[in-house]
Amino acid sequence: MGLRIFGAVVAALLATFAIVRYRKGQLRRGEALLIAAVSSALTVAAVAPSLLDPILSALGFDPGGERRIIGLLVLSNLLTLALVFRGFVRDDTLSGELGDFVDYVALHRLQDEGHPELVGSVAVVIPAYNEADNIPRVLAEMPAEVGGLRLQPIVIADGCTDATEAAARNLGAVVIRRDLRRGSGAAVRLGYRAALAAGARVIVTLDADGQHDPGEMELLVKPLLENDVDMVQGSRVLGHFEIESHARKHGVRIFAWLLTLLGRTRITDPSTGYRAMTSSALRRLDLRQDQFYVSELILDASRKGMNVIEVPITIRARASGASKKPTTFRYAWGFSKAIMRTWLR
């Protein structure tokens, strides 16, 4: 009797959910009908359970009051999960369409300002969100050339509400202003598009918070110019870094092992933002993650047979301000989802 009452309660909650969402236009008619069908079945199971025996028996649930309710709860939970995942897909689609429009506006604005000419040069893509205090130091330490190639920094002001854009322009950087913050992965992707359109030969990425040393850029670019290498990753594990927390230290090891296993390319630092790659390698990549893009980049490069190596770098303490990264648990969860999405894709 307890399970029957519970089933009736679940039926009422499902029906209420469907009515409220449908009236707000947040649920399609077909989805509402499916939820109504499940809630009706649960109600029937609570009031006259024997009516459902033929259907549940065909699905492997033997006749019996408790078994009926369990079977229906299993089916209703599966349907609910399917609807939730469908909602995620729809939200991702809408977010992607809006983000693409914002990117279009940002690139069109850049063209109006005068697209940089970077043929045969090194473009340094720097995603930045409210880093007005740190970006001057990063740009001031930038060398004029690397490996004999002219260097041009491209700062992506990702929905900044401070003076990041003005500070970067004052120091000679090309600035792409995105009016909507979308995440470091989307910001890097936008910078990549601009660098490729301008004809850059090599594209470097580094963070805007001062943790990466621009003076070490030669270590990443040189192998691309002298050897048959497509991408060079900076590794704090091979070099030096300041431990933020034991949880993050162990997380780096675990994700490094996982990416090495899935990508069949040895990786010691799975979350570094300091890397360099050739323009030809970048054109082959299929990048979609708005956040936690590093795992996607590594796995896609490995899947396409690119030659990816690591070199030791130094990770310094953040120059000033607080980190924009989420908490350790949220970071690990987001990173895990990015890995699974890329690997399944």
C-alpha positions in Angstrom: 0.0 0.0 0.0 2.9 2.4 0.8 4.3 2.0 -2.7 0.9 2.6 -4.3 0.5 5.8 -2.3 4.1 6.9 -3.3 3.2 6.1 -7.0 0.1 8.3 -6.7 2.2 11.1 -5.3 4.8 10.9 -8.1 1.9 10.9 -10.6 0.5 14.1 -9.1 3.9 15.8 -9.2 4.5 14.8 -12.8 1.1 16.1 -13.9 1.7 19.3 -12.0 5.1 19.7 -13.6 3.7 19.1 -17.1 0.8 21.6 -16.6 3.0 24.4 -15.3 5.7 24.0 -17.9 3.2 23.7 -20.8 1.3 26.8 -19.8 4.6 28.7 -19.7 5.5 27.5 -23.2 8.5 25.6 -21.8 7.2 22.1 -22.8 6.1 20.9 -26.2 2.7 19.2 -26.7 4.3 15.8 -27.4 6.4 16.0 -24.3 3.4 17.0 -22.2 1.4 14.1 -23.5 4.2 11.6 -22.7 4.3 12.9 -19.1 0.6 12.8 -18.9 0.6 9.1 -20.1 3.1 8.1 -17.4 1.3 10.0 -14.6 -2.0 8.4 -15.7 -0.4 4.9 -15.7 0.9 5.5 -12.1 -2.6 6.7 -11.1 -4.1 3.5 -12.5 -1.5 1.4 -10.8 -2.4 3.0 -7.5 -6.2 2.7 -7.9 -6.7 -0.4 -10.1 -3.2 -2.0 -10.5 -4.5 -5.3 -12.2 -5.4 -3.3 -15.3 -1.7 -2.9 -16.1 -0.6 -6.5 -15.7 -0.6 -7.4 -19.4 1.7 -4.5 -20.2 4.1 -4.9 -17.3 4.3 -8.7 -17.7 5.4 -8.2 -21.3 8.2 -6.0 -20.0 9.4 -8.6 -17.5 7.6 -7.4 -14.3 5.7 -10.2 -12.7 2.1 -9.5 -11.5 1.9 -8.2 -8.0 1.1 -4.9 -6.4 4.7 -3.9 -5.4 6.2 -5.1 -8.7 3.7 -3.1 -10.7 4.6 0.1 -8.9 8.3 -0.6 -9.2 8.0 -1.3 -12.9 6.1 1.9 -13.5 8.5 4.0 -11.4 11.4 2.6 -13.4 9.7 3.5 -16.7 8.7 7.0 -15.4 12.2 7.7 -14.2 13.7 6.7 -17.6 11.2 8.9 -19.3 12.0 11.8 -17.0 15.7 11.4 -17.5 15.1 11.4 -21.3 13.2 14.6 -21.0 15.8 16.2 -18.9 18.6 15.3 -21.3 16.4 16.6 -24.1 16.1 19.9 -22.3 19.9 20.1 -21.9 20.2 19.6 -25.7 17.7 22.3 -26.4 19.4 24.7 -24.0 22.8 23.9 -25.5 21.4 24.6 -29.0 19.9 27.9 -28.0 23.1 28.9 -26.2 25.2 27.9 -29.2 23.0 30.0 -31.6 23.2 33.0 -29.3 26.9 32.6 -28.9 27.5 32.3 -32.6 25.6 35.6 -33.1 27.7 37.3 -30.5 30.9 36.0 -32.1 29.7 37.2 -35.5 29.2 40.7 -34.1 32.6 40.7 -32.4 34.4 39.6 -35.6 32.4 42.1 -37.7 33.5 44.8 -35.2 37.1 43.7 -35.6 36.9 44.0 -39.4 35.5 47.5 -39.1 38.4 48.5 -36.9 40.9 46.9 -39.3 41.7 43.2 -39.2 45.4 42.6 -38.3 47.8 41.3 -41.0 49.6 38.4 -39.5 50.9 36.4 -42.5 53.8 34.3 -41.4 53.6 35.6 -37.8 52.9 34.3 -34.3 49.5 35.2 -33.0 49.2 35.0 -29.2 45.5 34.4 -28.2 44.8 35.6 -24.6 41.3 35.0 -23.3 40.5 37.6 -20.5 37.7 38.2 -18.2 38.1 41.3 -15.9 41.9 41.1 -15.9 42.6 44.9 -16.1 45.1 44.7 -13.3 47.0 41.7 -14.8 46.9 42.1 -18.6 49.5 45.0 -18.6 52.1 42.8 -17.0 51.4 40.0 -19.4 51.7 42.2 -22.4 54.7 44.0 -21.1 56.6 40.7 -20.8 55.7 39.7 -24.3 58.7 39.4 -26.6 58.7 41.3 -29.9 59.4 38.1 -31.9 59.7 34.3 -31.3 61.9 32.0 -33.4 62.5 34.9 -35.8 58.8 35.5 -36.4 56.9 38.7 -35.5 54.6 38.3 -32.6 51.1 39.9 -32.2 49.0 39.5 -29.1 45.2 39.1 -29.6 43.2 39.7 -26.4 39.6 38.4 -26.3 37.7 40.5 -23.8 35.1 38.0 -22.8 32.2 40.0 -21.5 34.5 42.2 -19.4 33.0 44.9 -17.2 36.3 46.5 -16.2 39.1 48.3 -18.1 40.6 45.1 -19.6 39.9 46.2 -23.1 41.4 49.7 -22.7 44.5 48.4 -20.9 45.2 45.9 -23.7 44.7 48.4 -26.5 47.0 50.9 -24.8 49.8 48.3 -25.0 49.4 47.5 -28.7 47.3 44.3 -28.5 44.5 43.6 -31.0 41.3 43.4 -28.9 38.2 41.4 -29.8 35.3 42.5 -27.5 32.6 40.0 -26.9 29.6 41.6 -25.3 28.4 38.3 -23.7 30.6 36.2 -21.4 30.6 32.7 -22.7 33.7 31.0 -21.3 37.4 30.6 -21.9 36.9 27.8 -24.5 34.6 30.0 -26.6 36.9 33.0 -26.2 39.9 30.9 -27.4 37.9 29.7 -30.3 37.0 33.2 -31.3 40.7 34.2 -31.1 41.7 31.2 -33.2 39.2 32.3 -35.9 40.7 35.8 -36.0 44.3 34.4 -36.0 43.6 32.0 -38.9 41.8 34.7 -40.9 44.8 37.0 -40.5 47.2 34.4 -41.8 49.1 33.6 -38.7 51.7 30.8 -39.1 51.8 29.8 -35.4 49.1 30.3 -32.8 50.0 30.5 -29.1 47.5 30.6 -26.2 48.3 31.7 -22.6 46.3 33.0 -19.7 45.7 36.7 -18.8 46.3 36.3 -15.0 50.1 36.4 -15.2 50.6 32.7 -14.2 52.3 31.9 -17.6 55.7 33.4 -18.3 55.7 34.9 -21.8 59.5 34.6 -21.7 59.1 30.9 -22.0 57.2 31.1 -25.3 60.3 30.1 -27.3 60.2 26.7 -25.6 56.7 26.1 -27.2 57.2 27.6 -30.6 60.7 26.3 -31.4 59.7 22.6 -31.8 57.0 23.6 -34.3 59.5 25.4 -36.5 62.3 22.9 -36.3 60.6 19.5 -36.0 57.6 17.6 -37.4 55.4 18.7 -34.5 51.8 19.9 -34.7 51.2 21.0 -31.1 53.3 21.8 -28.1 51.7 21.7 -24.6 53.3 23.5 -21.6 53.5 21.2 -18.6 53.8 22.4 -15.0 54.4 18.8 -14.0 57.6 18.6 -16.1 58.6 22.1 -15.0 57.7 24.1 -11.8 54.5 25.2 -10.2 53.0 26.4 -7.0 50.6 23.8 -5.5 47.2 25.4 -5.1 45.7 22.5 -3.1 46.3 18.8 -2.7 42.9 18.1 -4.3 43.9 20.0 -7.4 47.3 18.3 -7.5 45.8 14.8 -7.4 43.1 15.9 -9.9 45.9 16.9 -12.4 47.4 13.4 -12.0 44.0 11.6 -12.4 42.9 13.5 -15.5 46.4 13.3 -17.0 46.2 9.5 -16.7 42.7 9.5 -18.2 43.5 11.7 -21.2 46.7 9.6 -21.8 44.6 6.5 -21.8 41.8 7.8 -24.0 44.0 9.8 -26.4 46.9 7.4 -26.5 49.2 10.4 -26.2 51.3 10.9 -23.1 50.0 13.9 -21.2 51.3 15.0 -17.8 49.4 18.4 -17.5 45.8 18.1 -18.7 44.6 21.6 -17.9 47.3 24.0 -18.9 46.3 27.0 -21.0 49.8 27.5 -22.4 50.3 25.9 -25.8 51.4 26.5 -29.3 50.3 24.9 -32.6 50.7 25.4 -36.3 47.9 27.0 -38.3 47.5 23.8 -40.4 47.0 21.7 -37.2 44.5 24.2 -35.8 42.4 24.1 -39.0 41.9 20.3 -38.5 40.5 20.6 -35.0 36.8 20.4 -34.2 36.4 22.5 -31.1 32.9 23.0 -29.5 33.4 23.3 -25.7 32.7 26.7 -24.3 34.5 25.8 -21.1 37.0 23.1 -20.1 38.2 23.1 -23.7 41.7 21.7 -23.1 40.6 18.1 -22.8 38.6 18.4 -26.0 41.6 19.9 -27.8 44.0 17.2 -26.6 41.6 14.3 -27.5 40.7 15.7 -30.9 44.3 16.2 -31.8 45.2 12.7 -30.7 42.3 11.2 -32.6 43.4 12.9 -35.8 47.0 11.5 -35.4 48.7 14.8 -34.7 52.1 14.9 -33.2 51.6 16.4 -29.7 54.5 16.9 -27.3 55.0 18.6 -23.9 57.7 20.9 -22.7 58.4 22.1 -19.1 57.0 25.5 -18.2 56.7 27.5 -15.0 53.3 28.3 -13.5 53.6 31.4 -11.3 51.3 32.6 -8.6 48.5 34.7 -9.9 49.7 38.3 -10.3 46.7 39.8 -8.5 43.0 39.3 -7.9 41.0 36.1 -7.3 40.9 33.1 -9.6 37.9 32.9 -12.0 38.0 29.1 -11.9 35.1 27.3 -10.2 35.5 25.3 -7.0 37.5 22.1 -7.1 34.4 19.9 -7.3 32.7 21.9 -10.0 35.9 22.1 -12.0 36.4 18.3 -11.8 32.8 17.7 -12.8 32.9 20.1 -15.8 36.2 18.7 -16.9 34.8 15.2 -16.7 31.8 16.1 -18.8 34.0 17.7 -21.5 36.1 14.6 -21.7 33.1 12.3 -22.0 31.3 14.5 -24.6 34.5 14.7 -26.7 35.3 11.0 -26.5 31.7 9.9 -27.3 31.6 12.3 -30.2 
